[in-house]
Amino acid sequence: MQVEAKNVGAYGVLADPSAATQVKLMLRQNMRDLSKIQSFERKAAYKRKALQLYETWVTETLKGNSGAQDDVLMYLMLWCFDAGYMSKDC
């Protein structure tokens, strides 16, 4: 995702982003933060905390039932496994 520098404000957040763009930027930042964590336990704890921020996005995306691929949703589903919210025996 390319963003022109003139449209980016403080903290790398767009001045007037769409919800989808904002969520993608938030996920990108979370992934950067995760890359700095080495412990699997600490990564799982980080993901548990971060997943709370995406709860509305997930609910609305699933409610929309568009059938379109949503990369953010796919990452968050994997994070649910990593965070221990879903059984890996499914």
PDB file of N, CA, C and O in Angstrom:
ATOM      1  N   MET A   1       0.848  -1.166   0.000  1.00  0.00           N
ATOM      2  CA  MET A   1       0.000   0.000   0.000  1.00  0.00           C
ATOM      3  C   MET A   1       0.894   1.230   0.000  1.00  0.00           C
ATOM      4  O   MET A   1       1.714   1.406   0.901  1.00  0.00           O
ATOM      5  N   GLN A   2       0.741   2.069  -0.994  1.00  0.00           N
ATOM      6  CA  GLN A   2       1.518   3.288  -1.116  1.00  0.00           C
ATOM      7  C   GLN A   2       0.663   4.470  -0.670  1.00  0.00           C
ATOM      8  O   GLN A   2      -0.502   4.572  -1.053  1.00  0.00           O
ATOM      9  N   VAL A   3       1.227   5.351   0.127  1.00  0.00           N
ATOM     10  CA  VAL A   3       0.529   6.538   0.593  1.00  0.00           C
ATOM     11  C   VAL A   3       1.428   7.729   0.343  1.00  0.00           C
ATOM     12  O   VAL A   3       2.606   7.706   0.701  1.00  0.00           O
ATOM     13  N   GLU A   4       0.880   8.781  -0.274  1.00  0.00           N
ATOM     14  CA  GLU A   4       1.676   9.972  -0.520  1.00  0.00           C
ATOM     15  C   GLU A   4       2.024  10.638   0.800  1.00  0.00           C
ATOM     16  O   GLU A   4       1.194  10.709   1.706  1.00  0.00           O
ATOM     17  N   ALA A   5       3.250  11.125   0.905  1.00  0.00           N
ATOM     18  CA  ALA A   5       3.732  11.722   2.152  1.00  0.00           C
ATOM     19  C   ALA A   5       2.900  12.925   2.567  1.00  0.00           C
ATOM     20  O   ALA A   5       2.702  13.144   3.762  1.00  0.00           O
ATOM     21  N   LYS A   6       2.409  13.708   1.618  1.00  0.00           N
ATOM     22  CA  LYS A   6       1.654  14.914   1.977  1.00  0.00           C
ATOM     23  C   LYS A   6       0.324  14.586   2.662  1.00  0.00           C
ATOM     24  O   LYS A   6      -0.246  15.444   3.335  1.00  0.00           O
ATOM     25  N   ASN A   7      -0.174  13.364   2.501  1.00  0.00           N
ATOM     26  CA  ASN A   7      -1.438  12.963   3.116  1.00  0.00           C
ATOM     27  C   ASN A   7      -1.259  12.332   4.492  1.00  0.00           C
ATOM     28  O   ASN A   7      -2.240  12.015   5.164  1.00  0.00           O
ATOM     29  N   VAL A   8      -0.016  12.151   4.909  1.00  0.00           N
ATOM     30  CA  VAL A   8       0.253  11.477   6.174  1.00  0.00           C
ATOM     31  C   VAL A   8       0.517  12.510   7.257  1.00  0.00           C
ATOM     32  O   VAL A   8       1.339  13.410   7.090  1.00  0.00           O
ATOM     33  N   GLY A   9      -0.193  12.367   8.371  1.00  0.00           N
ATOM     34  CA  GLY A   9      -0.018  13.277   9.485  1.00  0.00           C
ATOM     35  C   GLY A   9       0.910  12.695  10.529  1.00  0.00           C
ATOM     36  O   GLY A   9       1.720  11.813  10.240  1.00  0.00           O
ATOM     37  N   ALA A  10       0.785  13.196  11.744  1.00  0.00           N
ATOM     38  CA  ALA A  10       1.610  12.712  12.851  1.00  0.00           C
ATOM     39  C   ALA A  10       1.355  11.235  13.087  1.00  0.00           C
ATOM     40  O   ALA A  10       0.239  10.754  12.889  1.00  0.00           O
ATOM     41  N   TYR A  11       2.372  10.521  13.505  1.00  0.00           N
ATOM     42  CA  TYR A  11       2.303   9.097  13.827  1.00  0.00           C
ATOM     43  C   TYR A  11       1.974   8.233  12.612  1.00  0.00           C
ATOM     44  O   TYR A  11       1.577   7.078  12.771  1.00  0.00           O
ATOM     45  N   GLY A  12       2.132   8.769  11.406  1.00  0.00           N
ATOM     46  CA  GLY A  12       1.902   7.989  10.205  1.00  0.00           C
ATOM     47  C   GLY A  12       0.443   7.705   9.916  1.00  0.00           C
ATOM     48  O   GLY A  12       0.139   6.820   9.116  1.00  0.00           O
ATOM     49  N   VAL A  13      -0.473   8.435  10.549  1.00  0.00           N
ATOM     50  CA  VAL A  13      -1.904   8.219  10.339  1.00  0.00           C
ATOM     51  C   VAL A  13      -2.408   9.229   9.318  1.00  0.00           C
ATOM     52  O   VAL A  13      -2.084  10.414   9.397  1.00  0.00           O
ATOM     53  N   LEU A  14      -3.197   8.763   8.365  1.00  0.00           N
ATOM     54  CA  LEU A  14      -3.754   9.642   7.349  1.00  0.00           C
ATOM     55  C   LEU A  14      -4.699  10.649   7.982  1.00  0.00           C
ATOM     56  O   LEU A  14      -5.380  10.349   8.963  1.00  0.00           O
ATOM     57  N   ALA A  15      -4.733  11.850   7.408  1.00  0.00           N
ATOM     58  CA  ALA A  15      -5.587  12.895   7.938  1.00  0.00           C
ATOM     59  C   ALA A  15      -7.069  12.529   7.827  1.00  0.00           C
ATOM     60  O   ALA A  15      -7.841  12.823   8.740  1.00  0.00           O
ATOM     61  N   ASP A  16      -7.478  11.898   6.733  1.00  0.00           N
ATOM     62  CA  ASP A  16      -8.883  11.551   6.532  1.00  0.00           C
ATOM     63  C   ASP A  16      -8.991  10.182   5.865  1.00  0.00           C
ATOM     64  O   ASP A  16      -9.457  10.088   4.730  1.00  0.00           O
ATOM     65  N   PRO A  17      -8.577   9.141   6.538  1.00  0.00           N
ATOM     66  CA  PRO A  17      -8.564   7.818   5.908  1.00  0.00           C
ATOM     67  C   PRO A  17      -9.926   7.133   5.960  1.00  0.00           C
ATOM     68  O   PRO A  17     -10.757   7.430   6.819  1.00  0.00           O
ATOM     69  N   SER A  18     -10.130   6.233   5.044  1.00  0.00           N
ATOM     70  CA  SER A  18     -11.319   5.381   5.134  1.00  0.00           C
ATOM     71  C   SER A  18     -11.088   4.391   6.271  1.00  0.00           C
ATOM     72  O   SER A  18      -9.961   4.217   6.733  1.00  0.00           O
ATOM     73  N   ALA A  19     -12.141   3.758   6.709  1.00  0.00           N
ATOM     74  CA  ALA A  19     -12.001   2.779   7.794  1.00  0.00           C
ATOM     75  C   ALA A  19     -11.064   1.651   7.384  1.00  0.00           C
ATOM     76  O   ALA A  19     -10.242   1.202   8.183  1.00  0.00           O
ATOM     77  N   ALA A  20     -11.186   1.196   6.145  1.00  0.00           N
ATOM     78  CA  ALA A  20     -10.341   0.092   5.680  1.00  0.00           C
ATOM     79  C   ALA A  20      -8.872   0.487   5.677  1.00  0.00           C
ATOM     80  O   ALA A  20      -8.014  -0.297   6.081  1.00  0.00           O
ATOM     81  N   THR A  21      -8.583   1.691   5.226  1.00  0.00           N
ATOM     82  CA  THR A  21      -7.199   2.159   5.199  1.00  0.00           C
ATOM     83  C   THR A  21      -6.652   2.287   6.608  1.00  0.00           C
ATOM     84  O   THR A  21      -5.510   1.910   6.870  1.00  0.00           O
ATOM     85  N   GLN A  22      -7.455   2.813   7.509  1.00  0.00           N
ATOM     86  CA  GLN A  22      -7.022   2.982   8.897  1.00  0.00           C
ATOM     87  C   GLN A  22      -6.712   1.629   9.538  1.00  0.00           C
ATOM     88  O   GLN A  22      -5.721   1.494  10.255  1.00  0.00           O
ATOM     89  N   VAL A  23      -7.554   0.632   9.281  1.00  0.00           N
ATOM     90  CA  VAL A  23      -7.338  -0.698   9.854  1.00  0.00           C
ATOM     91  C   VAL A  23      -6.074  -1.318   9.271  1.00  0.00           C
ATOM     92  O   VAL A  23      -5.311  -1.955   9.997  1.00  0.00           O
ATOM     93  N   LYS A  24      -5.840  -1.144   7.972  1.00  0.00           N
ATOM     94  CA  LYS A  24      -4.624  -1.682   7.349  1.00  0.00           C
ATOM     95  C   LYS A  24      -3.377  -1.026   7.929  1.00  0.00           C
ATOM     96  O   LYS A  24      -2.371  -1.696   8.160  1.00  0.00           O
ATOM     97  N   LEU A  25      -3.440   0.285   8.164  1.00  0.00           N
ATOM     98  CA  LEU A  25      -2.302   0.976   8.774  1.00  0.00           C
ATOM     99  C   LEU A  25      -2.061   0.483  10.197  1.00  0.00           C
ATOM    100  O   LEU A  25      -0.914   0.309  10.610  1.00  0.00           O
ATOM    101  N   MET A  26      -3.128   0.262  10.937  1.00  0.00           N
ATOM    102  CA  MET A  26      -2.999  -0.229  12.308  1.00  0.00           C
ATOM    103  C   MET A  26      -2.386  -1.631  12.312  1.00  0.00           C
ATOM    104  O   MET A  26      -1.522  -1.932  13.135  1.00  0.00           O
ATOM    105  N   LEU A  27      -2.837  -2.485  11.391  1.00  0.00           N
ATOM    106  CA  LEU A  27      -2.284  -3.838  11.298  1.00  0.00           C
ATOM    107  C   LEU A  27      -0.806  -3.790  10.944  1.00  0.00           C
ATOM    108  O   LEU A  27      -0.001  -4.529  11.511  1.00  0.00           O
ATOM    109  N   ARG A  28      -0.453  -2.927  10.016  1.00  0.00           N
ATOM    110  CA  ARG A  28       0.953  -2.795   9.619  1.00  0.00           C
ATOM    111  C   ARG A  28       1.813  -2.394  10.818  1.00  0.00           C
ATOM    112  O   ARG A  28       2.907  -2.927  11.007  1.00  0.00           O
ATOM    113  N   GLN A  29       1.316  -1.449  11.630  1.00  0.00           N
ATOM    114  CA  GLN A  29       2.065  -1.031  12.820  1.00  0.00           C
ATOM    115  C   GLN A  29       2.165  -2.173  13.824  1.00  0.00           C
ATOM    116  O   GLN A  29       3.223  -2.389  14.414  1.00  0.00           O
ATOM    117  N   ASN A  30       1.074  -2.902  14.021  1.00  0.00           N
ATOM    118  CA  ASN A  30       1.104  -4.045  14.937  1.00  0.00           C
ATOM    119  C   ASN A  30       2.110  -5.088  14.474  1.00  0.00           C
ATOM    120  O   ASN A  30       2.812  -5.677  15.295  1.00  0.00           O
ATOM    121  N   MET A  31       2.187  -5.318  13.184  1.00  0.00           N
ATOM    122  CA  MET A  31       3.134  -6.300  12.658  1.00  0.00           C
ATOM    123  C   MET A  31       4.578  -5.830  12.846  1.00  0.00           C
ATOM    124  O   MET A  31       5.466  -6.638  13.117  1.00  0.00           O
ATOM    125  N   ARG A  32       4.808  -4.523  12.702  1.00  0.00           N
ATOM    126  CA  ARG A  32       6.154  -3.988  12.978  1.00  0.00           C
ATOM    127  C   ARG A  32       6.509  -4.203  14.445  1.00  0.00           C
ATOM    128  O   ARG A  32       7.625  -4.608  14.768  1.00  0.00           O
ATOM    129  N   ASP A  33       5.553  -3.929  15.328  1.00  0.00           N
ATOM    130  CA  ASP A  33       5.790  -4.136  16.759  1.00  0.00           C
ATOM    131  C   ASP A  33       6.085  -5.606  17.055  1.00  0.00           C
ATOM    132  O   ASP A  33       6.991  -5.918  17.828  1.00  0.00           O
ATOM    133  N   LEU A  34       5.321  -6.503  16.441  1.00  0.00           N
ATOM    134  CA  LEU A  34       5.522  -7.938  16.658  1.00  0.00           C
ATOM    135  C   LEU A  34       6.889  -8.404  16.187  1.00  0.00           C
ATOM    136  O   LEU A  34       7.476  -9.304  16.787  1.00  0.00           O
ATOM    137  N   SER A  35       7.400  -7.808  15.128  1.00  0.00           N
ATOM    138  CA  SER A  35       8.700  -8.232  14.601  1.00  0.00           C
ATOM    139  C   SER A  35       9.833  -7.943  15.585  1.00  0.00           C
ATOM    140  O   SER A  35      10.917  -8.514  15.468  1.00  0.00           O
ATOM    141  N   LYS A  36       9.586  -7.066  16.545  1.00  0.00           N
ATOM    142  CA  LYS A  36      10.595  -6.720  17.548  1.00  0.00           C
ATOM    143  C   LYS A  36      10.528  -7.624  18.781  1.00  0.00           C
ATOM    144  O   LYS A  36      11.397  -7.561  19.650  1.00  0.00           O
ATOM    145  N   ILE A  37       9.500  -8.460  18.851  1.00  0.00           N
ATOM    146  CA  ILE A  37       9.305  -9.352  19.995  1.00  0.00           C
ATOM    147  C   ILE A  37       9.791 -10.743  19.615  1.00  0.00           C
ATOM    148  O   ILE A  37       9.389 -11.278  18.582  1.00  0.00           O
ATOM    149  N   GLN A  38      10.652 -11.334  20.440  1.00  0.00           N
ATOM    150  CA  GLN A  38      11.209 -12.647  20.123  1.00  0.00           C
ATOM    151  C   GLN A  38      10.445 -13.796  20.775  1.00  0.00           C
ATOM    152  O   GLN A  38      10.311 -14.863  20.174  1.00  0.00           O
ATOM    153  N   SER A  39       9.955 -13.603  21.961  1.00  0.00           N
ATOM    154  CA  SER A  39       9.288 -14.663  22.717  1.00  0.00           C
ATOM    155  C   SER A  39       7.897 -14.957  22.147  1.00  0.00           C
ATOM    156  O   SER A  39       7.109 -14.043  21.909  1.00  0.00           O
ATOM    157  N   PHE A  40       7.608 -16.245  21.933  1.00  0.00           N
ATOM    158  CA  PHE A  40       6.284 -16.633  21.448  1.00  0.00           C
ATOM    159  C   PHE A  40       5.205 -16.268  22.462  1.00  0.00           C
ATOM    160  O   PHE A  40       4.101 -15.875  22.085  1.00  0.00           O
ATOM    161  N   GLU A  41       5.523 -16.395  23.743  1.00  0.00           N
ATOM    162  CA  GLU A  41       4.552 -16.064  24.784  1.00  0.00           C
ATOM    163  C   GLU A  41       4.232 -14.574  24.775  1.00  0.00           C
ATOM    164  O   GLU A  41       3.071 -14.185  24.906  1.00  0.00           O
ATOM    165  N   ARG A  42       5.251 -13.745  24.621  1.00  0.00           N
ATOM    166  CA  ARG A  42       5.035 -12.294  24.576  1.00  0.00           C
ATOM    167  C   ARG A  42       4.307 -11.892  23.303  1.00  0.00           C
ATOM    168  O   ARG A  42       3.491 -10.970  23.320  1.00  0.00           O
ATOM    169  N   LYS A  43       4.596 -12.577  22.195  1.00  0.00           N
ATOM    170  CA  LYS A  43       3.871 -12.295  20.948  1.00  0.00           C
ATOM    171  C   LYS A  43       2.392 -12.643  21.112  1.00  0.00           C
ATOM    172  O   LYS A  43       1.524 -11.894  20.664  1.00  0.00           O
ATOM    173  N   ALA A  44       2.106 -13.769  21.748  1.00  0.00           N
ATOM    174  CA  ALA A  44       0.715 -14.177  21.969  1.00  0.00           C
ATOM    175  C   ALA A  44      -0.002 -13.157  22.852  1.00  0.00           C
ATOM    176  O   ALA A  44      -1.155 -12.813  22.591  1.00  0.00           O
ATOM    177  N   ALA A  45       0.670 -12.676  23.888  1.00  0.00           N
ATOM    178  CA  ALA A  45       0.079 -11.675  24.776  1.00  0.00           C
ATOM    179  C   ALA A  45      -0.185 -10.375  24.021  1.00  0.00           C
ATOM    180  O   ALA A  45      -1.228  -9.748  24.205  1.00  0.00           O
ATOM    181  N   TYR A  46       0.753  -9.973  23.180  1.00  0.00           N
ATOM    182  CA  TYR A  46       0.579  -8.760  22.372  1.00  0.00           C
ATOM    183  C   TYR A  46      -0.631  -8.920  21.448  1.00  0.00           C
ATOM    184  O   TYR A  46      -1.442  -8.004  21.313  1.00  0.00           O
ATOM    185  N   LYS A  47      -0.742 -10.087  20.816  1.00  0.00           N
ATOM    186  CA  LYS A  47      -1.850 -10.329  19.887  1.00  0.00           C
ATOM    187  C   LYS A  47      -3.188 -10.329  20.620  1.00  0.00           C
ATOM    188  O   LYS A  47      -4.176  -9.815  20.095  1.00  0.00           O
ATOM    189  N   ARG A  48      -3.235 -10.898  21.825  1.00  0.00           N
ATOM    190  CA  ARG A  48      -4.482 -10.886  22.604  1.00  0.00           C
ATOM    191  C   ARG A  48      -4.931  -9.455  22.864  1.00  0.00           C
ATOM    192  O   ARG A  48      -6.113  -9.133  22.748  1.00  0.00           O
ATOM    193  N   LYS A  49      -3.985  -8.608  23.214  1.00  0.00           N
ATOM    194  CA  LYS A  49      -4.311  -7.206  23.491  1.00  0.00           C
ATOM    195  C   LYS A  49      -4.710  -6.481  22.205  1.00  0.00           C
ATOM    196  O   LYS A  49      -5.691  -5.738  22.191  1.00  0.00           O
ATOM    197  N   ALA A  50      -3.958  -6.692  21.131  1.00  0.00           N
ATOM    198  CA  ALA A  50      -4.222  -6.004  19.867  1.00  0.00           C
ATOM    199  C   ALA A  50      -5.545  -6.445  19.248  1.00  0.00           C
ATOM    200  O   ALA A  50      -6.241  -5.631  18.641  1.00  0.00           O
ATOM    201  N   LEU A  51      -5.899  -7.710  19.393  1.00  0.00           N
ATOM    202  CA  LEU A  51      -7.142  -8.213  18.795  1.00  0.00           C
ATOM    203  C   LEU A  51      -8.372  -7.462  19.298  1.00  0.00           C
ATOM    204  O   LEU A  51      -9.362  -7.337  18.578  1.00  0.00           O
ATOM    205  N   GLN A  52      -8.310  -6.969  20.519  1.00  0.00           N
ATOM    206  CA  GLN A  52      -9.434  -6.207  21.064  1.00  0.00           C
ATOM    207  C   GLN A  52      -9.715  -4.961  20.228  1.00  0.00           C
ATOM    208  O   GLN A  52     -10.863  -4.532  20.109  1.00  0.00           O
ATOM    209  N   LEU A  53      -8.665  -4.384  19.653  1.00  0.00           N
ATOM    210  CA  LEU A  53      -8.813  -3.173  18.847  1.00  0.00           C
ATOM    211  C   LEU A  53      -9.534  -3.436  17.528  1.00  0.00           C
ATOM    212  O   LEU A  53     -10.090  -2.516  16.928  1.00  0.00           O
ATOM    213  N   TYR A  54      -9.526  -4.675  17.083  1.00  0.00           N
ATOM    214  CA  TYR A  54     -10.111  -5.035  15.787  1.00  0.00           C
ATOM    215  C   TYR A  54     -11.505  -5.650  15.912  1.00  0.00           C
ATOM    216  O   TYR A  54     -12.095  -6.039  14.904  1.00  0.00           O
ATOM    217  N   GLU A  55     -12.032  -5.743  17.107  1.00  0.00           N
ATOM    218  CA  GLU A  55     -13.295  -6.448  17.328  1.00  0.00           C
ATOM    219  C   GLU A  55     -14.428  -5.896  16.457  1.00  0.00           C
ATOM    220  O   GLU A  55     -15.166  -6.668  15.846  1.00  0.00           O
ATOM    221  N   THR A  56     -14.571  -4.581  16.396  1.00  0.00           N
ATOM    222  CA  THR A  56     -15.628  -3.976  15.586  1.00  0.00           C
ATOM    223  C   THR A  56     -15.413  -4.260  14.109  1.00  0.00           C
ATOM    224  O   THR A  56     -16.364  -4.552  13.383  1.00  0.00           O
ATOM    225  N   TRP A  57     -14.156  -4.175  13.660  1.00  0.00           N
ATOM    226  CA  TRP A  57     -13.844  -4.437  12.253  1.00  0.00           C
ATOM    227  C   TRP A  57     -14.254  -5.865  11.870  1.00  0.00           C
ATOM    228  O   TRP A  57     -14.891  -6.082  10.839  1.00  0.00           O
ATOM    229  N   VAL A  58     -13.888  -6.812  12.699  1.00  0.00           N
ATOM    230  CA  VAL A  58     -14.210  -8.214  12.418  1.00  0.00           C
ATOM    231  C   VAL A  58     -15.724  -8.415  12.393  1.00  0.00           C
ATOM    232  O   VAL A  58     -16.253  -9.043  11.477  1.00  0.00           O
ATOM    233  N   THR A  59     -16.415  -7.887  13.388  1.00  0.00           N
ATOM    234  CA  THR A  59     -17.865  -8.038  13.472  1.00  0.00           C
ATOM    235  C   THR A  59     -18.551  -7.462  12.238  1.00  0.00           C
ATOM    236  O   THR A  59     -19.405  -8.115  11.639  1.00  0.00           O
ATOM    237  N   GLU A  60     -18.181  -6.250  11.862  1.00  0.00           N
ATOM    238  CA  GLU A  60     -18.814  -5.598  10.713  1.00  0.00           C
ATOM    239  C   GLU A  60     -18.448  -6.278   9.399  1.00  0.00           C
ATOM    240  O   GLU A  60     -19.282  -6.369   8.498  1.00  0.00           O
ATOM    241  N   THR A  61     -17.222  -6.753   9.282  1.00  0.00           N
ATOM    242  CA  THR A  61     -16.801  -7.445   8.062  1.00  0.00           C
ATOM    243  C   THR A  61     -17.581  -8.737   7.890  1.00  0.00           C
ATOM    244  O   THR A  61     -18.058  -9.034   6.795  1.00  0.00           O
ATOM    245  N   LEU A  62     -17.713  -9.504   8.960  1.00  0.00           N
ATOM    246  CA  LEU A  62     -18.459 -10.759   8.885  1.00  0.00           C
ATOM    247  C   LEU A  62     -19.955 -10.508   8.677  1.00  0.00           C
ATOM    248  O   LEU A  62     -20.627 -11.263   7.974  1.00  0.00           O
ATOM    249  N   LYS A  63     -20.461  -9.455   9.287  1.00  0.00           N
ATOM    250  CA  LYS A  63     -21.874  -9.114   9.131  1.00  0.00           C
ATOM    251  C   LYS A  63     -22.174  -8.711   7.685  1.00  0.00           C
ATOM    252  O   LYS A  63     -23.255  -8.994   7.169  1.00  0.00           O
ATOM    253  N   GLY A  64     -21.208  -8.048   7.036  1.00  0.00           N
ATOM    254  CA  GLY A  64     -21.382  -7.618   5.657  1.00  0.00           C
ATOM    255  C   GLY A  64     -21.499  -8.779   4.691  1.00  0.00           C
ATOM    256  O   GLY A  64     -22.174  -8.671   3.668  1.00  0.00           O
ATOM    257  N   ASN A  65     -20.844  -9.896   5.007  1.00  0.00           N
ATOM    258  CA  ASN A  65     -20.943 -11.126   4.229  1.00  0.00           C
ATOM    259  C   ASN A  65     -20.776 -10.890   2.730  1.00  0.00           C
ATOM    260  O   ASN A  65     -21.523 -11.443   1.923  1.00  0.00           O
ATOM    261  N   SER A  66     -19.789 -10.064   2.358  1.00  0.00           N
ATOM    262  CA  SER A  66     -19.593  -9.731   0.945  1.00  0.00           C
ATOM    263  C   SER A  66     -18.960 -10.875   0.159  1.00  0.00           C
ATOM    264  O   SER A  66     -19.123 -10.961  -1.058  1.00  0.00           O
ATOM    265  N   GLY A  67     -18.249 -11.742   0.847  1.00  0.00           N
ATOM    266  CA  GLY A  67     -17.564 -12.831   0.157  1.00  0.00           C
ATOM    267  C   GLY A  67     -16.234 -12.409  -0.435  1.00  0.00           C
ATOM    268  O   GLY A  67     -15.495 -13.239  -0.962  1.00  0.00           O
ATOM    269  N   ALA A  68     -15.925 -11.122  -0.351  1.00  0.00           N
ATOM    270  CA  ALA A  68     -14.660 -10.619  -0.880  1.00  0.00           C
ATOM    271  C   ALA A  68     -13.523 -10.984   0.066  1.00  0.00           C
ATOM    272  O   ALA A  68     -13.708 -11.068   1.281  1.00  0.00           O
ATOM    273  N   GLN A  69     -12.354 -11.199  -0.507  1.00  0.00           N
ATOM    274  CA  GLN A  69     -11.183 -11.509   0.311  1.00  0.00           C
ATOM    275  C   GLN A  69     -10.820 -10.295   1.148  1.00  0.00           C
ATOM    276  O   GLN A  69     -10.810  -9.171   0.645  1.00  0.00           O
ATOM    277  N   ASP A  70     -10.527 -10.512   2.401  1.00  0.00           N
ATOM    278  CA  ASP A  70     -10.118  -9.446   3.306  1.00  0.00           C
ATOM    279  C   ASP A  70      -8.839  -9.901   3.992  1.00  0.00           C
ATOM    280  O   ASP A  70      -8.873 -10.736   4.896  1.00  0.00           O
ATOM    281  N   ASP A  71      -7.711  -9.349   3.558  1.00  0.00           N
ATOM    282  CA  ASP A  71      -6.415  -9.760   4.093  1.00  0.00           C
ATOM    283  C   ASP A  71      -6.295  -9.491   5.586  1.00  0.00           C
ATOM    284  O   ASP A  71      -5.696 -10.283   6.314  1.00  0.00           O
ATOM    285  N   VAL A  72      -6.860  -8.381   6.045  1.00  0.00           N
ATOM    286  CA  VAL A  72      -6.804  -8.061   7.474  1.00  0.00           C
ATOM    287  C   VAL A  72      -7.524  -9.147   8.270  1.00  0.00           C
ATOM    288  O   VAL A  72      -7.017  -9.618   9.288  1.00  0.00           O
ATOM    289  N   LEU A  73      -8.691  -9.536   7.808  1.00  0.00           N
ATOM    290  CA  LEU A  73      -9.463 -10.570   8.499  1.00  0.00           C
ATOM    291  C   LEU A  73      -8.688 -11.883   8.565  1.00  0.00           C
ATOM    292  O   LEU A  73      -8.732 -12.578   9.580  1.00  0.00           O
ATOM    293  N   MET A  74      -7.991 -12.220   7.507  1.00  0.00           N
ATOM    294  CA  MET A  74      -7.209 -13.465   7.491  1.00  0.00           C
ATOM    295  C   MET A  74      -6.080 -13.418   8.523  1.00  0.00           C
ATOM    296  O   MET A  74      -5.863 -14.389   9.248  1.00  0.00           O
ATOM    297  N   TYR A  75      -5.360 -12.290   8.592  1.00  0.00           N
ATOM    298  CA  TYR A  75      -4.309 -12.149   9.608  1.00  0.00           C
ATOM    299  C   TYR A  75      -4.899 -12.277  11.006  1.00  0.00           C
ATOM    300  O   TYR A  75      -4.333 -12.951  11.868  1.00  0.00           O
ATOM    301  N   LEU A  76      -6.035 -11.629  11.226  1.00  0.00           N
ATOM    302  CA  LEU A  76      -6.635 -11.646  12.557  1.00  0.00           C
ATOM    303  C   LEU A  76      -7.114 -13.039  12.945  1.00  0.00           C
ATOM    304  O   LEU A  76      -7.056 -13.407  14.119  1.00  0.00           O
ATOM    305  N   MET A  77      -7.583 -13.812  11.983  1.00  0.00           N
ATOM    306  CA  MET A  77      -7.972 -15.194  12.283  1.00  0.00           C
ATOM    307  C   MET A  77      -6.755 -16.005  12.718  1.00  0.00           C
ATOM    308  O   MET A  77      -6.835 -16.793  13.661  1.00  0.00           O
ATOM    309  N   LEU A  78      -5.641 -15.815  12.039  1.00  0.00           N
ATOM    310  CA  LEU A  78      -4.406 -16.504  12.439  1.00  0.00           C
ATOM    311  C   LEU A  78      -3.955 -16.050  13.821  1.00  0.00           C
ATOM    312  O   LEU A  78      -3.495 -16.858  14.628  1.00  0.00           O
ATOM    313  N   TRP A  79      -4.088 -14.762  14.090  1.00  0.00           N
ATOM    314  CA  TRP A  79      -3.719 -14.250  15.405  1.00  0.00           C
ATOM    315  C   TRP A  79      -4.573 -14.895  16.491  1.00  0.00           C
ATOM    316  O   TRP A  79      -4.081 -15.142  17.592  1.00  0.00           O
ATOM    317  N   CYS A  80      -5.839 -15.172  16.202  1.00  0.00           N
ATOM    318  CA  CYS A  80      -6.708 -15.828  17.189  1.00  0.00           C
ATOM    319  C   CYS A  80      -6.148 -17.190  17.582  1.00  0.00           C
ATOM    320  O   CYS A  80      -6.180 -17.558  18.756  1.00  0.00           O
ATOM    321  N   PHE A  81      -5.637 -17.937  16.610  1.00  0.00           N
ATOM    322  CA  PHE A  81      -4.993 -19.215  16.925  1.00  0.00           C
ATOM    323  C   PHE A  81      -3.761 -18.977  17.792  1.00  0.00           C
ATOM    324  O   PHE A  81      -3.580 -19.629  18.821  1.00  0.00           O
ATOM    325  N   ASP A  82      -2.914 -18.037  17.366  1.00  0.00           N
ATOM    326  CA  ASP A  82      -1.678 -17.754  18.098  1.00  0.00           C
ATOM    327  C   ASP A  82      -1.953 -17.293  19.525  1.00  0.00           C
ATOM    328  O   ASP A  82      -1.207 -17.625  20.446  1.00  0.00           O
ATOM    329  N   ALA A  83      -3.025 -16.530  19.703  1.00  0.00           N
ATOM    330  CA  ALA A  83      -3.363 -15.981  21.017  1.00  0.00           C
ATOM    331  C   ALA A  83      -4.057 -17.002  21.909  1.00  0.00           C
ATOM    332  O   ALA A  83      -4.299 -16.737  23.087  1.00  0.00           O
ATOM    333  N   GLY A  84      -4.380 -18.178  21.349  1.00  0.00           N
ATOM    334  CA  GLY A  84      -5.020 -19.222  22.137  1.00  0.00           C
ATOM    335  C   GLY A  84      -6.528 -19.116  22.198  1.00  0.00           C
ATOM    336  O   GLY A  84      -7.153 -19.757  23.044  1.00  0.00           O
ATOM    337  N   TYR A  85      -7.137 -18.318  21.317  1.00  0.00           N
ATOM    338  CA  TYR A  85      -8.589 -18.155  21.316  1.00  0.00           C
ATOM    339  C   TYR A  85      -9.309 -19.255  20.555  1.00  0.00           C
ATOM    340  O   TYR A  85     -10.517 -19.429  20.715  1.00  0.00           O
ATOM    341  N   MET A  86      -8.585 -20.000  19.732  1.00  0.00           N
ATOM    342  CA  MET A  86      -9.201 -21.065  18.941  1.00  0.00           C
ATOM    343  C   MET A  86      -8.367 -22.322  19.105  1.00  0.00           C
ATOM    344  O   MET A  86      -7.147 -22.253  19.259  1.00  0.00           O
ATOM    345  N   SER A  87      -9.018 -23.451  19.072  1.00  0.00           N
ATOM    346  CA  SER A  87      -8.308 -24.716  19.195  1.00  0.00           C
ATOM    347  C   SER A  87      -7.524 -25.004  17.928  1.00  0.00           C
ATOM    348  O   SER A  87      -8.053 -24.867  16.825  1.00  0.00           O
ATOM    349  N   LYS A  88      -6.289 -25.396  18.072  1.00  0.00           N
ATOM    350  CA  LYS A  88      -5.473 -25.748  16.917  1.00  0.00           C
ATOM    351  C   LYS A  88      -5.789 -27.153  16.426  1.00  0.00           C
ATOM    352  O   LYS A  88      -5.216 -27.609  15.436  1.00  0.00           O
ATOM    353  N   ASP A  89      -6.700 -27.846  17.114  1.00  0.00           N
ATOM    354  CA  ASP A  89      -7.088 -29.204  16.732  1.00  0.00           C
ATOM    355  C   ASP A  89      -8.290 -29.223  15.795  1.00  0.00           C
ATOM    356  O   ASP A  89      -8.794 -30.296  15.463  1.00  0.00           O
ATOM    357  N   CYS A  90      -8.755 -28.058  15.367  1.00  0.00           N
ATOM    358  CA  CYS A  90      -9.957 -27.991  14.509  1.00  0.00           C
ATOM    359  C   CYS A  90      -9.723 -28.681  13.183  1.00  0.00           C
ATOM    360  O   CYS A  90     -10.621 -28.721  12.342  1.00  0.00           O
TER     361      CYS A  90
END
